[in-house]
Each structure stands twice: as structure tokens, then as C-alpha cells.
Amino acid sequence: MKNTNTNIHKHKKKILIVDDEVSVLKLLQFILKDEYEPIIKQSGIEALSTLNKGEIPDLIISDVEMPFFSGVEFIRSLKTSGYFRDIPVIVLSGSDSTENIQARIPYIINGIMLKPFNPTQLKSVIKSVLN
């Protein structure tokens, strides 16, 4: 019997998702798992550890407000790094305006989504960033 699934050999792009809220991680994983390979981490420290071990995603989605090591600090670490600065980043925020986020993160960000976000809109932003 011939295998008719053409997606079996297709490489899924990896998306590193960083958020301290488990519900947001689970939601994003559910929304993205069919088209992408989500890698979920609950802190910027965990995410940096993953990157330093050589697991390099095609895109990072990071929350801004996280305890201990904020999304702002995480993105600063990425963008000032020789290795990770070119990985596209989409920022999620539940508490700040787009203008405030841009003021707090003086680096190139590929997208800003405010929580609660529209899954269809998020997928559209991801597609445009990855293409």
C-alpha cells in the first residue's frame, strides 16, 4: 500500500515559546503543533539554556512579563549575542501597549501581539515572519 501522506518528509519549522503561564504555553502549543514544532519553556533562563545546548529555533515567541528574568532581559540577551541575534522574535504582552514595548526593547522585533491574542492573527504574523 502506497503512503499518500506528502507531509511525512516535510521539515516543520521550530518555534521556541517562552511564557511563565502554563495555560498560554499549552494554548500556543495546541494552536501551532499541526504546522510547526513548538518548543515550550517557562522562563527566559530555560529558553537560553535550550539555545546554548544547540537547539536553534526558526522563530521565538516570548512573553514580556515574566518573573526573575523578564522577556525584555531575555530578548536583550538574544539580540546582544553573536549567535542568536538573527533569530526572529515575536513578543506577547498582557499588560503593555505596543508603543511601551517598543520603548522598553530597543532591538528589532518582528511582531508584537497583545494578550488575549487572536490565534488566526498570530498564525498570520508567524507566517509572514517565517517567509
Sequence and secondary structure as in RCSB ss.txt:
>XXXX:A:sequence
MKNTNTNIHKHKKKILIVDDEVSVLKLLQFILKDEYEPIIKQSGIEALSTLNKGEIPDLIISDVEMPFFSGVEFI
RSLKTSGYFRDIPVIVLSGSDSTENIQARIPYIINGIMLKPFNPTQLKSVIKSVLN
>XXXX:A:secstr
     GGGG   EEEEEE S HHHHHHHHHHHTTTEEEEEESSHHHHHHHHHTT   SEEEEES  SSS HHHHH
HHHHT TTTTTS EEEEESS  HHHHHHH  S  SEEEESS  HHHHHHHHHHHH 
